[in-house]
């Protein structure tokens, strides 16, 4: 006949199983967090790249109010020129 194991040994075995399960779970969570950090870094780089590209586009375009003022001045000059040549 086998002798029953003392309760302390059963508790130690169960604690060791629990420790292994917890270590595995923490490793999985740590891996998931590392993946999220990597994706966050990639997203930050993409946002910075988009900001740079948007700034370049904004600097390269002609502002609409300036264009409207230029057209108005040209129209005024043409009108004054036509008025002056009729007289």
Kinemage of the C-alpha trace (Angstrom):
@kinemage 1
@onewidth
@group {chain A} dominant
@subgroup {mainchain}
@vectorlist {calphas} color= white
{ca unk a 1} P 0.000 0.000 0.000
{ca unk a 2} L 1.139 3.510 -0.719
{ca unk a 3} L 1.288 6.038 1.999
{ca unk a 4} L -0.855 9.106 1.491
{ca unk a 5} L 1.097 12.251 0.822
{ca unk a 6} L 1.030 14.805 3.566
{ca unk a 7} L -1.067 17.912 2.938
{ca unk a 8} L 2.034 20.125 2.878
{ca unk a 9} L 3.364 18.233 -0.135
{ca unk a 10} L 0.020 18.520 -1.920
{ca unk a 11} L -0.033 22.242 -1.256
{ca unk a 12} L 3.547 22.581 -2.507
{ca unk a 13} L 2.722 20.685 -5.699
{ca unk a 14} L -0.356 22.769 -6.334
{ca unk a 15} L 1.565 25.976 -5.643
{ca unk a 16} L 4.254 24.888 -8.111
{ca unk a 17} L 1.564 24.243 -10.756
{ca unk a 18} L 0.013 27.621 -10.022
{ca unk a 19} L 3.428 29.260 -10.250
{ca unk a 20} L 4.024 27.678 -13.675
{ca unk a 21} L 0.595 28.761 -14.891
{ca unk a 22} L 1.160 32.309 -13.654
{ca unk a 23} L 4.610 32.491 -15.245
{ca unk a 24} L 3.167 31.315 -18.565
{ca unk a 25} L 0.343 33.829 -18.348
{ca unk a 26} L 2.712 36.683 -17.514
{ca unk a 27} L 4.963 35.716 -20.425
{ca unk a 28} L 1.978 35.792 -22.770
{ca unk a 29} L 0.820 39.168 -21.438
{ca unk a 30} L 4.376 40.528 -21.686
{ca unk a 31} L 4.549 39.419 -25.323
{ca unk a 32} L 1.208 41.041 -26.087
{ca unk a 33} L 2.289 44.282 -24.424
{ca unk a 34} L 5.552 44.287 -26.388
{ca unk a 35} L 3.547 43.889 -29.603
{ca unk a 36} L 1.261 46.774 -28.621
{ca unk a 37} L 4.262 48.985 -27.844
{ca unk a 38} L 5.774 48.139 -31.228
{ca unk a 39} L 2.530 48.980 -33.007
{ca unk a 40} L 2.270 52.215 -31.030
{ca unk a 41} L 5.785 53.181 -32.100
{ca unk a 42} L 4.938 52.422 -35.733
{ca unk a 43} L 1.791 54.520 -35.454
{ca unk a 44} L 3.771 57.402 -33.929
{ca unk a 45} L 6.264 57.246 -36.811
{ca unk a 46} L 3.431 57.220 -39.368
{ca unk a 47} L 1.741 60.188 -37.706
{ca unk a 48} L 5.022 62.117 -37.649
{ca unk a 49} L 5.542 61.308 -41.345
{ca unk a 50} L 2.013 62.442 -42.200
{ca unk a 51} L 2.535 65.659 -40.220
{ca unk a 52} L 5.712 66.405 -42.169
{ca unk a 53} L 4.003 65.714 -45.481
{ca unk a 54} L 1.008 67.864 -44.539
{ca unk a 55} L 3.270 70.727 -43.492
{ca unk a 56} L 5.104 70.475 -46.826
{ca unk a 57} L 1.803 70.564 -48.723
{ca unk a 58} L 0.574 73.550 -46.734
{ca unk a 59} L 3.793 75.474 -47.434
{ca unk a 60} L 3.667 74.619 -51.148
{ca unk a 61} L 0.119 75.793 -51.819
{ca unk a 62} L -0.914 79.321 -52.563
{ca unk a 63} L -3.379 80.657 -49.998
{ca unk a 64} L -6.815 81.271 -51.466
{ca unk a 65} L -7.291 84.780 -49.999
{ca unk a 66} L -4.026 85.929 -51.591
{ca unk a 67} L -5.109 84.540 -54.930
{ca unk a 68} L -8.496 86.287 -54.639
{ca unk a 69} L -6.811 89.599 -53.819
{ca unk a 70} L -4.454 89.220 -56.790
{ca unk a 71} L -7.371 88.534 -59.169
{ca unk a 72} L -9.255 91.541 -57.767
{ca unk a 73} L -6.252 93.825 -58.271
{ca unk a 74} L -5.796 92.520 -61.829
{ca unk a 75} L -9.486 93.133 -62.520
{ca unk a 76} L -9.216 96.662 -61.171
{ca unk a 77} L -6.141 97.354 -63.298
{ca unk a 78} L -7.880 96.054 -66.441
{ca unk a 79} L -11.010 98.101 -65.674
{ca unk a 80} L -8.975 101.269 -65.124
{ca unk a 81} L -7.026 100.616 -68.309
{ca unk a 82} L -10.235 100.147 -70.345
{ca unk a 83} L -11.726 103.290 -68.798
{ca unk a 84} L -8.592 105.270 -69.604
{ca unk a 85} L -8.424 104.076 -73.227
{ca unk a 86} L -12.111 105.005 -73.931
{ca unk a 87} L -11.670 108.631 -73.035
